[in-house]
Amino acid sequence: MARKKPSKPKHQSEPKSRTEAKREAKKRDFFRCQLLGFANVDKHTRMMHAHHIIYLSQNGTDDPWNLITLCDSCHRLVHSNK
């Protein structure tokens, strides 16, 4: 009898390489929003995100050239205007 593949957890963590790529992009950008220039002074009010310029769903990669640091507000704005 064939075994079923185990189901993935609903909120599976990102691969280590992706996490590292995002960390490096934020570091490269000095933890500043590349649209507004805000720095990550308060982690709770201005969370910084490493945004994929070409979305992973569109075959984008985790390469440094495809990541840009955005504050939470800009990141939400970019995704709301897909």
Secondary structure in CASP SS format (residue, H / E / C, confidence):
PFRMAT SS
TARGET T0000
AUTHOR 0000-0000-0000
METHOD secondary structure of the structure
MODEL  1
M C 1.00
A C 1.00
R C 1.00
K C 1.00
K C 1.00
P C 1.00
S C 1.00
K C 1.00
P C 1.00
K C 1.00
H C 1.00
Q C 1.00
S C 1.00
E C 1.00
P C 1.00
K H 1.00
S H 1.00
R H 1.00
T H 1.00
E H 1.00
A H 1.00
K H 1.00
R H 1.00
E H 1.00
A H 1.00
K H 1.00
K H 1.00
R H 1.00
D C 1.00
F C 1.00
F C 1.00
R E 1.00
C C 1.00
Q C 1.00
L C 1.00
L C 1.00
G C 1.00
F C 1.00
A E 1.00
N C 1.00
V C 1.00
D C 1.00
K C 1.00
H C 1.00
T C 1.00
R C 1.00
M C 1.00
M E 1.00
H E 1.00
A E 1.00
H E 1.00
H E 1.00
I C 1.00
I C 1.00
Y C 1.00
L H 1.00
S H 1.00
Q H 1.00
N C 1.00
G C 1.00
T C 1.00
D C 1.00
D C 1.00
P H 1.00
W H 1.00
N H 1.00
L E 1.00
I E 1.00
T E 1.00
L E 1.00
C E 1.00
D H 1.00
S H 1.00
C H 1.00
H H 1.00
R H 1.00
L H 1.00
V H 1.00
H H 1.00
S H 1.00
N C 1.00
K C 1.00
END
